[in-house]
Amino acid sequence: MSIDCPTSTCEIIGEDVGNGRCASLSYWAKGAHGWLLVNYWDGPWCSCHESTHLPFNLSLANQPGSFILVLAVEHYNIHRRLAFNITIVFCGDPLNPPLLLLGICATTAFVSMWMHNVAAAVLMMPVATGIIQRLPTGPNQSDVENKFCRAVILGVIYSTAIGGMSTLTGTGVNLILVGMWKKYFPNEEPISFNKWIFFGFPFAFLLFIALWVILCLLYCSKGSGRALSAYLDKSHLKRELELLGPMAFAEKMVLGVFSILIVLWMTKSITDDIPGWGVLFNGRVGDGTVSVMMATLLFIIPNKKEKGEKLMDWNKCKKLPWSLILLLGAGFAIAEGVESSGLANVLSETLDFLERAPYLAVAPAVCLISSIITEFITSNNATTTLVVPLLIQIAKSMHLHPLLLMVPGAIGAQFAFLLPTATPSNVVGFTTGHIEMKDMIKIGLPLKIAGIATLTLLMPTLGAYVFETNKDV
C-alpha cells in the first residue's frame, strides 16, 4: 500500500522515493529475529494520517499470548493427560461405545475452546488414533469396528470446529468479528471474552449434542459394545495414562497459569451490578493484555528440570503461527479500506431492497452463503473478513442491530463440514485414512443444517439478551 507522508518519513526509511510517496512497510517476525520488506507501489491508497491512526486491536494481542500458552500445554503433554483422564470417566464398565465417543468428542471440544482449531486437531488426532489403533485393521476388521473408527475421527474433526465457536480464543474468525465490531462501532461496548462465551457456549453445546446424536445414529449400533469390548476397556486407557507418569512441577505450573488465565478472562467483566476486576483499570485492560501477561510468566517461572531453565523459552515458541496473526491484521485493514473508500455507502444503497425481508429468512441465508464460500472458495478467516463488512450494510438497510447478521455470518463461515479441503482441521482427520468424503457429507450435511437452524433461533432470543440488540447503534 502506497502512502502519502512527509519527506522526513522517507528519510527515516533511508530511501527518497520522491513526490511525498514512501515505501510500504511490512514487518515479518520469525523466531527472535525479523526482517523488513520494503515495497513501492505507484499510487496512494490512504494517507499517512489515516494509516497511523488505525487503532491497535487488542484482539491481535490476544493471539500471541494464547498461542504461547498452547505451545506450553503441548510441550508438557498436558493435553494427552487431560484426554486420557476424561475418556476413562466416559468409557463405562462394561464398555459403552456411545459414551466413549462422547468422552473423546467432549475432550476435543474442551481443548479447542482454549486453542486454535488446527492446533486442537493436531494435538487430539494422535490421541484418537491411539485409541482406535487397538482395533483390528484390514480384512479382519468388522463393520462395527470400521464404523466406530470412522465415528471417532469424524467426532474429533467436528468437535474442534464446534469447541472453537464457543470462545474468542478458539478460532481466528471470532477475533476478526470482535475486531470489526470495535472498528466500525468504536463507541459501543466491545464484545468481551465473557460476553461471547455466554452466547457461544450454549450454542456450541447444542450443536455438540446434535453431532453426538448424529454420530451415534449412523455409526454406533446397539450391539457395538460387545464387539468392541475385547479391544477397548478402561485398563487399556489407564495403562496409557500410567506411561505419562505423575504430574511434574512444570506441568502443574503450566496448568495453573492456564487456569488463572481462564479465571481472569471470565471475571474481567461480569454484569452491570458486578463489574469485575477490569473496573480497577477504567476499562483500559483487554483480554489480550491478560493473555500476554500470563504468557510472560511462563518465561519467568523455572521448570525445575534443569538449573536456570524456564517453563518456556524462545526455542519452544518457534512454532508460533505468525501467518495467522498477520492474516487477522490484514482483515482489519481491509475493513478500514471498505469504509474509507466509500464502498460501504455504495453497498448500503444497493441493498435497500432487503429492508422488507424478514430476519428469519435472511439469517439462515447469511449462514448458508458464508459456509458455502468457506467450503468451496477460501478460508473461514478470509470469508469473515470479506462478508462481515457487507453484512453491516445489509443490517443498516434492514434497520437491524448489526450483530444480528454479523454473528451468523461469522459463525456460518465455520460450518465447513462437507469437504476435506474446506479447513485444515478437516485435512488433519482426512489424512488418517479412516474416513472418506462420503462420510464427511453424511455427517456434515445434517450437522450444517442443525447449526444453521440453531443459530437462527438463538440469535434473536439468547443473542438479543447477551448482545443487547434492542439498543440503537
Buried (B, 14 or more C-beta within 10 A) or exposed (E): BBBBBEEEBBEEBEEEEEEBBBBBEEEEEEEEEEEEEEEEEEEBBBEBEBBEEBEEBBBBBBBBBBBBBBBBBBBBBBBBBBBBBBBBBBBBEEBBBBBBBBBBBBBBBBBBBBBBBBBBBBBBBBBBBBBBEBBEEEEEBEEBBBBBBBBBBBBBBBBBBBBBBBBBBBBBBBBBBBBBBBBBBEEBBBBBBBBBBBBBBBBBBBBBBBBBEBBBEBBBBEEBBEBBBEBBBBEBBBEBBEEBEEEBEBBEBBBEBBEBBBEBBBBBBBEEEEBBEBEEEEEEBBBBBBBBBBBEBBBEBBBEEEEEEBBBEEEBBEEBBBEBBBBBBEBBBBBBBBBEEEBBEEBBEEBEEBEEBEBEEBBBBBBBBBBBBBBEEEBBBBBBBBBBBBBBBBBBBBEBBBBBBBBBBBBBBBBBBBBBEBBBBBBBBBEBEBBEEEBBBBBBEBBBBBBBBBBBBBBBEBBBEBBBBEEEB
